[in-house]
Amino acid sequence: MFHRRKIILNLVDEFGKKIEKGRFYQLLFLASRMQKEPDFHFVPMGDSLISFLAENDVRVMKKYGYLAESDDVVLKSMPKEAALPDEAKAVLRSLRKESGKFPAKVLNDYIMKVFPLKARRTRAAAQGKNSFTLWDTREKILTSTFLLFCKTA
């Protein structure tokens, strides 16, 4: 099992086997920031951050029956191979201790304030205060990824 998927399963398990989807991405972002080498990369989307890798991993684990997903990400079963090293478990425990008591709105405001490069202009673009839009960014990312793929194929 990929390390990224182990992180997701253990994160959901650590936070009570059920996390609201928006809060899940916030916690995953903060957990990634606590790692030496982040497993997930996030892009601004709307008024929050999203990871395409995490989206794919959640979809695959839903297919295998480890997770259920609707408005929440719910742990259905924890496979034996999802065990994490002690260092990674410590990161998730400290994340739960530090941010477990805060609601999603407070976490979102914290992320927007502390990590401005990742969260820059998400609110401004949503409120129309800037000519920059998130769709422009997403389109550039997808176009550059597609062109890179075409060059390597």
Residue pairs with C-beta under 8 A, 6 or more apart in sequence:
1 79
1 81
1 82
2 57
3 39
4 39
4 40
4 53
4 54
4 57
5 57
5 60
5 61
5 82
6 81
6 82
6 83
6 84
6 88
7 28
7 31
7 39
7 40
7 84
7 88
7 92
8 28
8 54
8 57
8 58
8 61
8 67
9 61
9 66
9 67
9 75
9 78
9 79
9 82
10 82
10 84
10 88
10 89
10 92
11 19
11 24
11 27
11 28
11 31
11 92
11 95
12 18
12 19
12 24
12 67
12 73
12 74
12 75
13 75
13 78
14 92
14 93
14 95
14 96
15 27
15 96
15 100
17 74
17 75
18 72
18 73
18 74
18 75
19 27
19 72
19 73
20 71
20 72
20 73
20 104
21 69
21 71
21 72
21 73
22 48
22 104
22 108
23 104
23 107
24 73
25 42
25 48
25 49
25 50
25 51
25 54
26 48
26 49
26 104
26 107
26 108
26 111
27 95
27 99
27 107
28 40
28 51
28 54
29 40
29 42
29 49
29 51
29 111
29 115
29 118
30 95
30 99
30 107
30 111
31 91
31 92
31 95
32 38
32 39
32 40
32 41
32 42
32 51
33 115
34 91
34 94
34 95
35 88
35 91
39 53
40 51
40 53
40 54
41 51
41 53
42 49
42 50
42 51
42 118
43 49
43 50
43 51
43 52
43 137
43 138
43 141
44 118
44 119
44 120
44 121
44 122
44 134
44 137
45 122
45 134
45 138
46 122
46 126
46 134
47 108
47 122
47 123
47 126
48 108
48 122
49 111
49 118
49 119
58 67
58 69
58 73
61 67
62 68
62 69
65 76
65 77
66 75
66 76
66 77
66 78
66 79
66 82
67 73
67 74
67 75
67 76
68 74
68 76
84 92
99 107
99 110
102 110
111 118
111 119
112 119
112 122
112 123
121 130
121 132
121 134
122 134
124 130
124 132
125 132
125 133
125 134
126 134
